[in-house]
């Protein structure tokens, strides 16, 4: 037969049927396509073509009637002609009316063509060496394979972009919640921390829903402005220098002044940026002395919650057999870890006198997180003690730098 029918049997013709013909030239490409591969790609991009998962199930059943794995690699016709009963059996008993409706969707999407016989029946007949088949033509799957693959890649790219944006919003929400907790301790006089905490809670609730890409972009913009405001309040001078901080780039600097207090200047830059908040001091009863000989009247209680410190300093917790829940447990653990870090007792005593016992333990835990970058832990601790003695040091920037590193 030299003529290829266009109109379906006893069905009206529409614009979709006419548009399929130019997309399906009579000459097939020389190379074929794997029928299961084209099905997988089309399943990924099904929404681009206006198809549902049920439509793809019906198409998969039709493709299974083609005996070859590769479509279009030989002269075999791409027209399958199963009966409605056979199709429904392969669809696990789908009603015939439902199956025909999904077939109509496939035809309208241009991935399937009806080749109806004069009486509307589906069959194949041989005339000598020629075989004529009437049924469903799978040729569009071969000719539109590249288009289908491109659409599938675009869908995957958009899904990856959506996933990255959702992760970014989740990390920003976590940072905002941590900064609001820290800000309430540092600057309890400001009311913005409650607003930031509420924003973080509302964002967490929104992330439990199925958000669109535009919704995530709006959340990212709101969280970005809130984080900038929080950092401006906590680090008024540091925001312009964070991007060039040597500690952020993990740079190692050689100190040419080799004295007994040799330390790494790169780690000092965290303290040079700015002190987030001057720690509040609490006077302990003057009659009580610490068991290490440090008078508690000069002790300073850190202005950081113990929970935040433990979230930022995970290495020191590896040396504890039980979870750390109280400050006295944290102090006892720091005394255990200090000799392992090579810090002399005299340097440790100086740190406790100038910083306070708890503050010195926080600094030691933060140093342990970056012990590989510190050439002389004892010398580095002495330099921080000297700054603390004149009121130019706080452990806040060290902890916040570690939290930013974990969030990166």
Secondary structure, 3 states (H helix, E strand, C coil): CCCCCCCCCCCCCCHHHHHHHHHCCCCCCCCCEEHHHHHHHHHHCCCCCCCCHHHHHHHHHHHCCCCCCEECCCCCCCEECCCHHHHHHHCCCCCHHHHHHHHHHHHHHCCCEEECCCCCCCEEEEECCEEEEEEEECHHHHHCHHHHHHHHHHHHHHHHHHHHHHHHHHHHHHHHHHHHHHHHHHCCCCCHHHHHHHHHHHHHHHHCCCCCHHHHHHHHHHHHHHHHHHHHHHCCCCCCCHHHCCCCCCCCCCCCCCCCCCCCHHHHHHHHHCCCCCCCCCCCCCCCECCCCCEHHHCCCCCCCHHHHHHHCCCHHHHCCCCCCCHHHHHHHHHHHHHHHCCCHHHHHHHHHHHCHHHHHHHHHHHHHCHHHCCCHHHHHHHHHHHHHCCCCCCHHHHHHHHHHHHC
